[in-house]
Amino acid sequence: MANDTMTGTFPGKLDQKSRISVPSQLRGTLGEMFYLTFSDKNCLEGYTEEAYKRISDEFDEIDPDEGLHWRANTAPCRIDAQGRVFIPPKFRNKIGLGERVTIVGNGSMILFWNTDEWESVNDVNCTREKYAEMKKRLRERREQKLK
């Protein structure tokens, strides 16, 4: 059984044809085809087919217009035989994705960050204080569920 949670951070390089190698550690979970869309962060999100369908359906339940616009700004992507994926110019340009890319496994999605942007965001959010706060919120949430 394949691991269904993507984790880890991987350096990548966008080639002249706008392709990037997807780390082998993520390919099994991501699948041969996935859906690329914009994020509320300055990166791109790639969803497994299952996760994409679930989120698409949720958008339709909340507001069909939101689902329409989300799907209109999504591209199906296929990983080629060499493990690479093409990043369409519309997506590259929107977030300023350059040659240096950081790929992040994030549960049921893969994130494509401009490396400088990722390093800046990660430096701010990867501190002992932030981790302590996250763990505190998890404990509080667990305690609430027990009540």
C-alpha positions in Angstrom: 0.0 0.0 0.0 1.4 3.4 -1.0 1.8 6.1 1.5 -1.1 8.6 1.1 0.6 11.5 2.9 3.2 13.6 1.1 5.9 15.2 3.3 9.3 16.7 2.9 11.1 19.5 1.2 13.0 19.0 -2.1 15.1 21.3 -4.2 14.2 21.5 -7.9 15.1 23.2 -11.1 12.7 24.4 -13.8 14.2 23.6 -17.2 14.1 25.7 -20.3 10.9 23.9 -21.4 9.2 24.7 -18.1 9.4 21.2 -16.7 10.5 20.1 -13.3 11.3 16.7 -11.8 8.8 15.5 -9.2 10.7 13.8 -6.4 10.3 10.0 -6.5 9.3 10.1 -2.8 6.1 12.0 -3.8 5.2 10.4 -7.2 3.6 7.3 -5.8 1.1 9.2 -3.7 0.6 12.0 -6.2 -0.1 9.6 -9.1 0.6 9.9 -12.7 -1.9 12.8 -13.1 -2.6 15.6 -10.7 -4.3 19.0 -10.7 -2.3 22.2 -10.5 -3.9 25.4 -9.2 -3.1 28.7 -7.5 -2.8 29.0 -3.7 -3.7 31.6 -1.2 0.0 31.7 -0.5 2.5 32.7 -3.2 3.0 29.1 -4.5 1.2 26.5 -6.7 -0.7 23.6 -5.3 -0.9 20.2 -6.9 -3.7 18.0 -5.8 -4.1 14.2 -6.1 -7.2 13.3 -8.3 -9.1 12.2 -5.2 -8.3 15.4 -3.2 -9.1 17.6 -6.2 -12.5 16.0 -6.6 -13.3 16.3 -2.9 -12.4 20.0 -2.8 -14.1 20.7 -6.1 -17.3 19.2 -4.7 -16.9 21.2 -1.5 -16.7 24.5 -3.5 -19.9 23.6 -5.3 -21.7 23.1 -2.0 -20.5 26.4 -0.6 -20.9 28.5 -3.8 -20.9 27.1 -7.4 -19.3 30.4 -8.7 -16.3 29.7 -6.4 -16.1 26.2 -7.8 -16.3 27.6 -11.4 -13.4 30.0 -10.9 -11.3 27.5 -9.0 -11.7 24.9 -11.8 -11.1 27.6 -14.5 -7.7 28.3 -12.9 -6.7 24.6 -12.6 -4.6 22.6 -15.1 -4.5 18.8 -15.2 -0.8 17.8 -15.2 0.7 14.5 -16.2 4.1 13.2 -15.0 6.1 12.0 -17.9 8.2 8.9 -18.2 11.3 10.8 -16.8 9.3 11.9 -13.7 8.9 15.5 -14.9 5.8 17.7 -15.0 5.2 20.8 -17.3 4.3 24.0 -15.4 2.2 26.1 -17.7 3.3 29.7 -18.2 0.1 31.1 -16.7 1.0 29.5 -13.4 4.7 30.2 -13.5 4.2 33.9 -14.2 1.4 34.4 -11.6 3.7 33.5 -8.7 7.1 34.5 -10.3 8.3 30.9 -10.4 11.9 31.0 -11.5 14.6 28.4 -12.3 15.1 27.5 -8.6 12.0 25.8 -7.2 11.4 24.2 -3.8 8.9 21.3 -3.8 7.1 20.7 -0.6 5.0 17.6 0.2 1.9 18.8 2.2 -0.5 16.0 3.0 -2.6 15.3 -0.1 -1.0 18.1 -2.1 2.4 19.1 -3.4 3.5 22.7 -3.4 5.8 24.4 -5.9 7.5 27.5 -4.4 10.0 30.0 -5.8 13.0 28.9 -3.6 13.7 32.5 -2.3 10.0 32.9 -1.3 9.9 29.5 0.4 13.1 30.2 2.4 11.7 33.5 3.6 8.3 32.0 4.6 9.8 28.9 6.2 12.4 30.9 8.2 9.5 32.9 9.7 7.4 29.9 10.5 10.0 27.3 11.4 10.9 28.4 14.9 10.8 26.8 18.3 8.2 29.3 19.4 5.9 28.5 16.4 6.3 24.8 17.0 5.5 25.2 20.7 2.3 27.2 19.8 1.3 24.6 17.2 1.7 21.8 19.7 -0.2 23.8 22.3 -3.2 24.2 19.9 -3.1 20.5 19.1 -3.3 19.6 22.8 -6.1 22.1 23.3 -8.0 20.6 20.3 -7.6 17.1 21.6 -8.8 18.1 25.1 -11.9 19.8 23.5 -12.7 16.6 21.6 -12.6 14.6 24.9 -15.1 16.9 26.5 
